[in-house]
Amino acid sequence: MKVAEIPTPALVVDVAAMTRNIQRMADFFAGGSCQIRPHFKAHKTPAIAKRQLAAGSCNGLTCATVGEAEIVAEEALTDDILIANQVVGSGKAARVAELAKRSDMKVAVDSEFGLDDLARAAQAAGVEIGVLVDVNVGLPRCGIAPGEPALALAKRVDATDGVMLRGMMGYEGHVVGIEDRAEREPRATKAMGRLLESVRLTREAGLPCEIVSAGGTGTYDITGGMEGITEVQAGSYALMDTAYAKLDIPFEQAFSVLGTVLSRPRPDQCAADCGHKACTQDHGNPEVKGVERAVVMFLSDEHATISLPEDSEIAVGDRIELWPSHIDPTINLHDVMYAVEGEDVVDIWPISARGYPEQRRR
Ligand SMILES: Cc1ncc(COP(=O)(O)O)c(C=O)c1O
């Protein structure tokens, strides 16, 4: 199949650029005490996870949901899985316990409610589930307060049957996207100070804390270069998006949304078939790849309305490519990605964990 034959809208991966991104990250961590645990949520695509793991310097995979972890296990990508998120909700702990029968499962926990739920499910299944205490390092989302509250939860984990304290994690998501490194670096260091202080207290109390997990694409070399951090949970680096492309990090945009021009109603405007059902806008409008002075004005359900210089030769039926501003939710809209080398489609990769895979099992 040729790129020109791909039905649009569609996701297109530049395999050579993605391979360079994956290799750069693996090389950065090669031989060091900190490793990468690629975040599967970024792409939800087994073919990409396989390449990340094969490149080396990896401690298994990170997942955001039980559904993703089930796909990782089903596809036998790795048996070392961290769900870097709270597992709370009907039936979820039992599903993790089921996974723990064949995988080394670790789950982030920030509440006694979540801990007790996991412990009950583990006891019922006759397994042990690893726990990382999830410490709030500044992102207003999940995570127990650092210091004494984190230590108290760690003690509670250590004293509970069915779960095993494996370490701590803290995601500095409030700083990973700061464009200016002079601001990003001290803020990431401060956030990680909160995690490392909680780790210190835990170890001083005689508790195990073998894994210290943190970081994202924007902080991989800051957080990943700090003494005491054992793994970085970055995911976006493999494909990248326009938000991360603004940072001074050595990863290329390897991924775009391919569309077809449906209409050129005015000389200074066209509409393509890649609207917000094909490309999300939560980090801003996508950019138009390779067409000078073309700017996405807005996305509607099935259309991208793009302003063009009046002398542009873009015509109805032409292909157009958008660089998404945020890959994770954009990828989640599609069933497959087209892996491309030059003008050739070399493979079509299922996005196996897109949406909520458990809904498809009913
Ligand atoms: C818990 C957690 N860890 C790590 C990441 C890092 O991902 P990225 O590579 O997109 O920075 C995220 C992204 O949202 C996350 O939620």
The ligand as an SDF file (V2000), in Angstrom:
LIG
                    3D

 16 16  0  0  0  0  0  0  0  0999 V2000
    1.4880    9.1130   35.8290 C   0  0  0  0  0  0  0  0  0  0  0  0
    2.1620    9.6110   34.6050 C   0  0  0  0  0  0  0  0  0  0  0  0
    3.4670    9.3510   34.4510 N   0  0  0  0  0  0  0  0  0  0  0  0
    4.1460    9.7990   33.4000 C   0  0  0  0  0  0  0  0  0  0  0  0
    3.5370   10.5250   32.3970 C   0  0  0  0  0  0  0  0  0  0  0  0
    4.4450   11.0250   31.3140 C   0  0  0  0  0  0  0  0  0  0  0  0
    4.0300   11.1000   30.0590 O   0  0  0  0  0  0  0  0  0  0  0  0
    4.6980   12.0040   28.9450 P   0  0  0  0  0  0  0  0  0  0  0  0
    5.7130   11.1790   28.2840 O   0  0  0  0  0  0  0  0  0  0  0  0
    3.5600   12.3480   28.0680 O   0  0  0  0  0  0  0  0  0  0  0  0
    5.3100   13.2080   29.5790 O   0  0  0  0  0  0  0  0  0  0  0  0
    2.1710   10.8200   32.5050 C   0  0  0  0  0  0  0  0  0  0  0  0
    1.4820   11.6140   31.4700 C   0  0  0  0  0  0  0  0  0  0  0  0
    0.4240   12.1460   31.6100 O   0  0  0  0  0  0  0  0  0  0  0  0
    1.4680   10.3500   33.6370 C   0  0  0  0  0  0  0  0  0  0  0  0
    0.1610   10.6250   33.8150 O   0  0  0  0  0  0  0  0  0  0  0  0
  1  2  1  0
  2  3  1  0
  2 15  2  0
  3  4  2  0
  4  5  1  0
  5  6  1  0
  5 12  2  0
  6  7  1  0
  7  8  1  0
  8  9  2  0
  8 10  1  0
  8 11  1  0
 12 13  1  0
 12 15  1  0
 13 14  2  0
 15 16  1  0
M  END
$$$$
